[in-house]
Amino acid sequence: MTGLRIDVADLLAHAGSRRAVDLAAELEGLSGSAVRIRGPVALALDLERIPEGIIVRGDLGCSWAAECSTCLTDVHRDLVVHVDELFEADPVDGETYPIDGHEIDLELLARDAVLLELPLAPRCEAPCRADAAEAPAADEPSLTVTDPRWAALSELEIT
């Protein structure tokens, strides 16, 4: 059971009722292909009972870190995602989230929202170090090495 599983019996018992929820939790394994989540994911949500179920609205926030996909420098950013989702007793696969008895689990919602907003190829703030490299003169070869692992190639003569 995660810290994002909450009891909503009070909401289910009274139509139109509302509750604010502020939580933070570490979500294991929450990272994109090139991006790592740093620290907990914070949730600031409003839960509202409607005839179909419970609407969850609010913001999720976290910090992420990665290497720039162009120049390989470290990139750190904060991410804030707005969510507006429905939890219901008979969820529609891929569209709504389940109410399990009198509890809802916000972990899947948090994972879905954050992972969809993470960049696939993170980049530095403009201008990227690679973008700022000087363009070669007309008589110079057009080989620009930005990755130190390839620095030996810049010493080769191109004929």
VEXLO-154597 format. One record per atom (N, C-alpha, C): x, y, z; residue in one letter; atom name. Coordinates in Angstrom, 2 decimals, decimal comma, padded with zeros to 5 digits. Layout:
BEGIN
      c1      c2      c3 code site
       X       Y       Z    a   CA
...
END
This chain:
BEGIN
      c1      c2      c3 code site
  000,85 -001,18  000,00    m    N
  000,00  000,00  000,00    m   CA
  000,89  001,24  000,00    m    C
  000,63  002,18 -000,89    t    N
  001,44  003,39 -000,98    t   CA
  000,84  004,50 -000,12    t    C
  001,61  005,54  000,07    g    N
  001,13  006,70  000,80    g   CA
  000,14  007,52  000,00    g    C
 -000,10  007,13 -001,24    l    N
 -001,04  007,85 -002,09    l   CA
 -002,40  007,16 -002,17    l    C
 -002,61  006,15 -001,35    r    N
 -003,90  005,47 -001,29    r   CA
 -004,69  006,13 -000,17    r    C
 -005,84  006,75 -000,51    i    N
 -006,58  007,50  000,50    i   CA
 -008,03  007,04  000,59    i    C
 -008,58  007,20  001,77    d    N
 -009,96  006,82  002,05    d   CA
 -010,89  007,97  001,62    d    C
 -011,90  007,63  000,82    v    N
 -012,84  008,64  000,33    v   CA
 -014,28  008,30  000,74    v    C
 -014,45  007,51  001,81    a    N
 -015,79  007,12  002,26    a   CA
 -016,65  008,34  002,55    a    C
 -016,06  009,39  003,15    d    N
 -016,83  010,60  003,45    d   CA
 -017,35  011,28  002,18    d    C
 -016,58  011,25  001,12    l    N
 -017,01  011,85 -000,15    l   CA
 -018,10  011,00 -000,81    l    C
 -017,94  009,69 -000,76    l    N
 -018,91  008,80 -001,40    l   CA
 -020,27  008,87 -000,70    l    C
 -020,28  009,19  000,58    a    N
 -021,54  009,24  001,35    a   CA
 -022,34  010,52  001,12    a    C
 -021,70  011,57  000,65    h    N
 -022,39  012,86  000,50    h   CA
 -022,15  013,45 -000,88    h    C
 -023,19  013,46 -001,70    a    N
 -023,08  014,02 -003,05    a   CA
 -022,71  015,50 -002,97    a    C
 -021,79  015,93 -003,85    g    N
 -021,38  017,32 -003,90    g   CA
 -020,32  017,70 -002,88    g    C
 -019,89  016,76 -002,06    s    N
 -018,88  017,09 -001,04    s   CA
 -017,51  017,24 -001,69    s    C
 -016,65  018,01 -001,00    r    N
 -015,30  018,28 -001,50    r   CA
 -014,29  018,13 -000,38    r    C
 -013,03  017,87 -000,81    r    N
 -011,94  017,79  000,16    r   CA
 -010,64  018,15 -000,56    r    C
 -009,81  018,91  000,13    a    N
 -008,48  019,22 -000,38    a   CA
 -007,50  018,18  000,15    a    C
 -006,56  017,78 -000,70    v    N
 -005,55  016,78 -000,32    v   CA
 -004,19  017,31 -000,72    v    C
 -003,26  017,36  000,24    d    N
 -001,88  017,74 -000,02    d   CA
 -001,00  016,60  000,45    d    C
 -000,30  015,95 -000,50    l    N
  000,54  014,80 -000,20    l   CA
  001,87  014,93 -000,92    l    C
  002,83  014,18 -000,46    a    N
  004,11  014,05 -001,16    a   CA
  004,58  012,62 -000,95    a    C
  005,07  012,00 -002,01    a    N
  005,51  010,61 -001,92    a   CA
  006,61  010,34 -002,92    a    C
  007,54  009,49 -002,50    e    N
  008,57  008,98 -003,41    e   CA
  007,93  007,88 -004,25    e    C
  008,05  007,94 -005,55    l    N
  007,51  006,91 -006,43    l   CA
  008,67  006,15 -007,04    l    C
  008,88  004,93 -006,60    e    N
  009,98  004,09 -007,07    e   CA
  009,84  003,81 -008,56    e    C
  010,96  003,87 -009,26    g    N
  010,97  003,52 -010,67    g   CA
  010,32  004,54 -011,59    g    C
  010,06  005,74 -011,08    l    N
  009,42  006,77 -011,90    l   CA
  010,50  007,58 -012,60    l    C
  010,82  007,20 -013,83    s    N
  011,81  007,90 -014,64    s   CA
  011,53  007,62 -016,10    s    C
  011,87  008,56 -016,95    g    N
  011,77  008,35 -018,38    g   CA
  013,03  007,66 -018,87    g    C
  013,17  007,54 -020,17    s    N
  014,33  006,84 -020,72    s   CA
  015,64  007,57 -020,43    s    C
  015,63  008,90 -020,40    a    N
  016,86  009,66 -020,17    a   CA
  016,76  010,57 -018,96    a    C
  015,63  010,54 -018,26    v    N
  015,35  011,49 -017,20    v   CA
  015,14  010,76 -015,87    v    C
  015,70  011,33 -014,80    r    N
  015,54  010,78 -013,45    r   CA
  014,75  011,77 -012,59    r    C
  013,77  011,26 -011,87    i    N
  013,01  012,10 -010,95    i   CA
  013,84  012,24 -009,67    i    C
  013,96  013,48 -009,19    r    N
  014,71  013,75 -007,97    r   CA
  013,74  014,12 -006,86    r    C
  013,74  013,35 -005,80    g    N
  012,90  013,66 -004,65    g   CA
  011,46  013,21 -004,82    g    C
  010,61  013,63 -003,89    p    N
  009,22  013,19 -003,92    p   CA
  008,39  013,95 -004,96    p    C
  007,26  013,35 -005,31    v    N
  006,26  014,01 -006,15    v   CA
  005,24  014,62 -005,19    v    C
  004,99  015,91 -005,32    a    N
  004,05  016,62 -004,46    a   CA
  002,70  016,72 -005,17    a    C
  001,63  016,46 -004,44    l    N
  000,29  016,53 -004,99    l   CA
 -000,53  017,55 -004,20    l    C
 -001,10  018,51 -004,88    a    N
 -002,01  019,49 -004,28    a   CA
 -003,31  019,36 -005,06    a    C
 -004,27  018,62 -004,50    l    N
 -005,46  018,23 -005,25    l   CA
 -006,75  018,60 -004,51    l    C
 -007,81  018,77 -005,29    d    N
 -009,16  018,91 -004,76    d   CA
 -009,95  017,71 -005,24    d    C
 -010,63  017,02 -004,32    l    N
 -011,47  015,88 -004,65    l   CA
 -012,92  016,32 -004,51    l    C
 -013,73  016,01 -005,51    e    N
 -015,13  016,41 -005,49    e   CA
 -016,01  015,23 -005,89    e    C
 -017,04  014,98 -005,10    r    N
 -017,99  013,90 -005,38    r   CA
 -018,99  014,38 -006,40    r    C
 -019,14  013,63 -007,48    i    N
 -020,15  013,88 -008,51    i   CA
 -020,92  012,57 -008,70    i    C
 -022,04  012,58 -009,41    p    N
 -022,81  011,34 -009,57    p   CA
 -022,02  010,18 -010,18    p    C
 -021,09  010,45 -011,09    e    N
 -020,32  009,39 -011,75    e   CA
 -019,21  008,83 -010,88    e    C
 -018,76  009,58 -009,88    g    N
 -017,64  009,14 -009,05    g   CA
 -017,01  010,31 -008,34    g    C
 -015,68  010,39 -008,42    i    N
 -014,93  011,46 -007,77    i   CA
 -014,00  012,11 -008,79    i    C
 -014,14  013,41 -008,92    i    N
 -013,25  014,18 -009,79    i   CA
 -012,04  014,62 -008,97    i    C
 -010,85  014,42 -009,52    v    N
 -009,60  014,83 -008,87    v   CA
 -008,98  015,91 -009,75    v    C
 -008,85  017,12 -009,19    r    N
 -008,28  018,26 -009,92    r   CA
 -007,16  018,86 -009,09    r    C
 -006,13  019,31 -009,79    g    N
 -005,05  019,98 -009,08    g   CA
 -003,73  019,86 -009,80    g    C
 -002,67  020,06 -009,04    d    N
 -001,33  020,07 -009,61    d   CA
 -000,42  019,04 -008,94    d    C
  000,45  018,48 -009,76    l    N
  001,50  017,57 -009,30    l   CA
  002,82  018,26 -009,60    l    C
  003,77  018,14 -008,71    g    N
  005,06  018,78 -008,94    g   CA
  006,21  017,88 -008,53    g    C
  007,31  018,00 -009,26    c    N
  008,52  017,25 -008,94    c   CA
  009,71  017,93 -009,62    c    C
  010,89  017,45 -009,34    s    N
  012,11  017,91 -009,99    s   CA
  012,70  016,74 -010,76    s    C
  013,33  017,04 -011,88    w    N
  013,98  015,98 -012,65    w   CA
  015,38  016,41 -013,05    w    C
  016,19  015,42 -013,38    a    N
  017,57  015,66 -013,81    a   CA
  017,87  014,75 -014,99    a    C
  018,73  015,22 -015,88    a    N
  019,14  014,44 -017,05    a   CA
  020,39  015,07 -017,62    a    C
  020,90  014,47 -018,69    e    N
  021,98  015,07 -019,47    e   CA
  021,36  015,69 -020,71    e    C
  021,87  016,85 -021,11    c    N
  021,41  017,47 -022,35    c   CA
  021,65  016,48 -023,49    c    C
  020,67  016,29 -024,31    s    N
  020,79  015,32 -025,41    s   CA
  021,74  015,81 -026,50    s    C
  022,15  017,07 -026,45    t    N
  023,06  017,60 -027,46    t   CA
  024,49  017,72 -026,95    t    C
  024,67  018,38 -025,78    c    N
  026,03  018,65 -025,31    c   CA
  026,43  017,85 -024,08    c    C
  025,54  017,06 -023,52    l    N
  025,79  016,16 -022,40    l   CA
  026,07  016,87 -021,07    l    C
  025,73  018,14 -020,94    t    N
  025,85  018,79 -019,64    t   CA
  024,63  018,41 -018,79    t    C
  024,78  018,55 -017,48    d    N
  023,67  018,23 -016,58    d   CA
  022,56  019,26 -016,71    d    C
  021,33  018,77 -016,72    v    N
  020,15  019,63 -016,81    v   CA
  019,26  019,27 -015,62    v    C
  018,77  020,29 -014,92    h    N
  017,87  020,11 -013,78    h   CA
  016,68  021,04 -013,99    h    C
  015,49  020,51 -013,85    r    N
  014,29  021,34 -014,02    r   CA
  013,22  020,92 -013,01    r    C
  012,30  021,84 -012,76    d    N
  011,10  021,54 -011,98    d   CA
  009,96  021,31 -012,97    d    C
  009,05  020,44 -012,60    l    N
  007,93  020,09 -013,46    l   CA
  006,65  020,26 -012,64    l    C
  005,67  020,96 -013,20    v    N
  004,34  021,08 -012,60    v   CA
  003,34  020,65 -013,65    v    C
  002,48  019,71 -013,28    v    N
  001,49  019,15 -014,20    v   CA
  000,11  019,34 -013,60    v    C
 -000,82  019,85 -014,39    h    N
 -002,21  019,96 -013,94    h   CA
 -002,95  018,69 -014,32    h    C
 -003,75  018,18 -013,40    v    N
 -004,56  016,99 -013,66    v   CA
 -006,03  017,31 -013,42    v    C
 -006,87  016,62 -014,15    d    N
 -008,32  016,75 -014,04    d   CA
 -008,88  015,40 -014,46    d    C
 -009,01  014,47 -013,50    e    N
 -009,33  013,08 -013,82    e   CA
 -010,51  012,57 -013,00    e    C
 -011,17  011,55 -013,54    l    N
 -012,33  010,93 -012,90    l   CA
 -011,97  009,57 -012,34    l    C
 -012,34  009,33 -011,09    f    N
 -012,26  008,01 -010,46    f   CA
 -013,70  007,51 -010,35    f    C
 -013,95  006,27 -010,79    e    N
 -015,30  005,73 -010,73    e   CA
 -015,28  004,25 -010,40    e    C
 -016,43  003,74 -009,97    a    N
 -016,52  002,34 -009,55    a   CA
 -016,27  001,38 -010,71    a    C
 -016,76  001,71 -011,88    d    N
 -016,54  000,89 -013,09    d   CA
 -015,72  001,69 -014,08    d    C
 -014,40  001,71 -013,91    p    N
 -013,55  002,55 -014,76    p   CA
 -013,50  002,07 -016,20    p    C
 -013,36  003,03 -017,11    v    N
 -013,15  002,75 -018,53    v   CA
 -011,65  002,68 -018,72    v    C
 -011,17  001,53 -019,22    d    N
 -009,73  001,30 -019,36    d   CA
 -009,08  002,40 -020,19    d    C
 -008,07  003,03 -019,64    g    N
 -007,33  004,08 -020,33    g   CA
 -007,98  005,45 -020,29    g    C
 -009,17  005,57 -019,68    e    N
 -009,85  006,86 -019,63    e   CA
 -010,12  007,35 -018,21    e    C
 -010,49  006,43 -017,31    t    N
 -010,78  006,81 -015,93    t   CA
 -010,02  005,88 -014,99    t    C
 -010,02  006,23 -013,71    y    N
 -009,30  005,47 -012,69    y   CA
 -010,31  004,79 -011,76    y    C
 -009,92  003,69 -011,12    p    N
 -010,88  002,94 -010,29    p   CA
 -011,03  003,47 -008,86    p    C
 -012,26  003,33 -008,34    i    N
 -012,51  003,48 -006,91    i   CA
 -012,57  002,05 -006,38    i    C
 -011,69  001,73 -005,44    d    N
 -011,60  000,39 -004,89    d   CA
 -012,29  000,38 -003,52    d    C
 -013,56 -000,02 -003,49    g    N
 -014,33  000,03 -002,25    g   CA
 -014,59  001,46 -001,87    g    C
 -013,92  001,94 -000,84    h    N
 -014,04  003,34 -000,43    h   CA
 -012,68  004,04 -000,45    h    C
 -011,76  003,52 -001,30    e    N
 -010,43  004,11 -001,42    e   CA
 -010,08  004,39 -002,87    e    C
 -009,25  005,40 -003,06    i    N
 -008,66  005,65 -004,38    i   CA
 -007,15  005,67 -004,21    i    C
 -006,46  005,21 -005,23    d    N
 -004,99  005,20 -005,21    d   CA
 -004,51  006,22 -006,24    d    C
 -003,90  007,28 -005,76    l    N
 -003,44  008,37 -006,62    l   CA
 -002,09  008,08 -007,27    l    C
 -001,47  006,95 -006,94    e    N
 -000,15  006,65 -007,48    e   CA
 -000,17  006,49 -009,00    e    C
 -001,12  005,74 -009,54    l    N
 -001,18  005,55 -011,00    l   CA
 -001,43  006,88 -011,71    l    C
 -002,30  007,71 -011,15    l    N
 -002,56  009,03 -011,71    l   CA
 -001,27  009,86 -011,71    l    C
 -000,53  009,85 -010,60    a    N
  000,72  010,61 -010,52    a   CA
  001,74  010,09 -011,52    a    C
  001,89  008,78 -011,62    r    N
  002,83  008,20 -012,58    r   CA
  002,47  008,58 -014,01    r    C
  001,20  008,42 -014,37    d    N
  000,77  008,73 -015,73    d   CA
  001,02  010,19 -016,07    d    C
  000,61  011,10 -015,19    a    N
  000,73  012,53 -015,46    a   CA
  002,18  012,98 -015,58    a    C
  003,03  012,53 -014,66    v    N
  004,43  012,95 -014,67    v   CA
  005,17  012,36 -015,87    v    C
  005,02  011,06 -016,10    l    N
  005,74  010,42 -017,21    l   CA
  005,38  011,01 -018,57    l    C
  004,12  011,40 -018,75    l    N
  003,71  011,99 -020,03    l   CA
  004,31  013,38 -020,26    l    C
  004,71  014,05 -019,18    e    N
  005,26  015,40 -019,32    e   CA
  006,78  015,46 -019,33    e    C
  007,45  014,36 -019,01    l    N
  008,92  014,37 -019,04    l   CA
  009,42  014,46 -020,48    l    C
  010,48  015,20 -020,72    p    N
  011,00  015,32 -022,09    p   CA
  011,66  014,02 -022,55    p    C
  011,48  013,70 -023,82    l    N
  012,12  012,52 -024,39    l   CA
  013,61  012,76 -024,65    l    C
  013,95  013,97 -025,08    a    N
  015,33  014,35 -025,35    a   CA
  015,58  015,70 -024,66    a    C
  015,95  015,68 -023,39    p    N
  016,14  016,94 -022,65    p   CA
  017,24  017,78 -023,26    p    C
  017,06  019,11 -023,16    r    N
  018,06  020,05 -023,69    r   CA
  018,34  021,13 -022,67    r    C
  019,52  021,73 -022,80    c    N
  019,91  022,87 -021,96    c   CA
  018,97  024,04 -022,24    c    C
  019,09  025,01 -021,36    e    N
  018,42  026,28 -021,65    e   CA
  019,07  026,87 -022,89    e    C
  018,32  027,59 -023,69    a    N
  018,89  028,21 -024,90    a   CA
  019,85  029,30 -024,48    a    C
  021,00  029,47 -025,05    p    N
  021,58  028,61 -026,07    p   CA
  022,31  027,43 -025,43    p    C
  022,18  026,30 -026,04    c    N
  022,88  025,09 -025,61    c   CA
  024,36  025,29 -025,91    c    C
  025,22  024,65 -025,13    r    N
  026,66  024,77 -025,37    r   CA
  027,00  024,35 -026,79    r    C
  026,34  023,35 -027,31    a    N
  026,61  022,89 -028,67    a   CA
  026,13  023,92 -029,70    a    C
  025,02  024,62 -029,39    d    N
  024,52  025,64 -030,31    d   CA
  025,45  026,84 -030,35    d    C
  026,13  027,10 -029,22    a    N
  027,00  028,27 -029,12    a   CA
  028,37  028,04 -029,74    a    C
  028,69  026,81 -030,10    a    N
  030,00  026,53 -030,72    a   CA
  030,10  027,31 -032,03    a    C
  031,30  027,79 -032,30    e    N
  031,50  028,57 -033,52    e   CA
  031,32  027,71 -034,76    e    C
  030,71  028,28 -035,75    a    N
  030,58  027,57 -037,03    a   CA
  031,94  027,57 -037,70    a    C
  032,31  026,50 -038,39    p    N
  033,62  026,45 -039,04    p   CA
  033,71  027,45 -040,20    p    C
  034,92  027,95 -040,42    a    N
  035,15  028,84 -041,56    a   CA
  035,01  028,03 -042,84    a    C
  034,92  028,72 -043,97    a    N
  034,69  028,06 -045,26    a   CA
  035,81  027,08 -045,61    a    C
  037,07  027,38 -045,20    d    N
  038,18  026,50 -045,54    d   CA
  038,46  025,44 -044,47    d    C
  037,70  025,42 -043,37    e    N
  037,87  024,43 -042,32    e   CA
  036,87  023,30 -042,50    e    C
  037,24  022,11 -042,06    p    N
  036,26  021,02 -042,10    p   CA
  035,10  021,32 -041,15    p    C
  033,97  020,75 -041,41    s    N
  032,77  021,05 -040,63    s   CA
  032,56  020,07 -039,48    s    C
  033,63  019,52 -038,93    l    N
  033,53  018,60 -037,82    l   CA
  033,62  019,39 -036,52    l    C
  032,55  019,43 -035,74    t    N
  032,53  020,09 -034,45    t   CA
  032,34  019,01 -033,40    t    C
  033,29  018,91 -032,48    v    N
  033,23  017,89 -031,44    v   CA
  032,79  018,55 -030,15    v    C
  031,66  018,13 -029,59    t    N
  031,18  018,68 -028,33    t   CA
  031,28  017,68 -027,21    t    C
  031,38  016,43 -027,52    d    N
  031,47  015,38 -026,52    d   CA
  032,95  015,06 -026,28    d    C
  033,44  015,20 -025,04    p    N
  034,86  014,96 -024,78    p   CA
  035,31  013,54 -025,14    p    C
  034,38  012,60 -025,17    r    N
  034,76  011,23 -025,54    r   CA
  035,18  011,14 -027,01    r    C
  034,79  012,10 -027,82    w    N
  035,13  012,10 -029,25    w   CA
  036,22  013,12 -029,57    w    C
  036,83  013,73 -028,57    a    N
  037,81  014,80 -028,78    a   CA
  038,98  014,37 -029,65    a    C
  039,39  013,12 -029,59    a    N
  040,52  012,64 -030,40    a   CA
  040,21  012,76 -031,88    a    C
  038,98  012,71 -032,26    l    N
  038,62  012,83 -033,68    l   CA
  038,92  014,22 -034,24    l    C
  038,89  015,25 -033,38    s    N
  039,14  016,59 -033,87    s   CA
  040,59  016,78 -034,29    s    C
  041,48  015,91 -033,85    e    N
  042,89  015,99 -034,23    e   CA
  043,19  015,36 -035,57    e    C
  042,26  014,60 -036,10    l    N
  042,46  013,95 -037,38    l   CA
  042,34  014,97 -038,52    l    C
  043,15  014,80 -039,54    e    N
  043,06  015,68 -040,70    e   CA
  042,11  015,07 -041,71    e    C
  041,22  015,87 -042,23    i    N
  040,28  015,41 -043,23    i   CA
  040,81  015,82 -044,59    i    C
  040,97  014,86 -045,48    t    N
  041,52  015,18 -046,81    t   CA
  040,48  014,98 -047,86    t    C
END
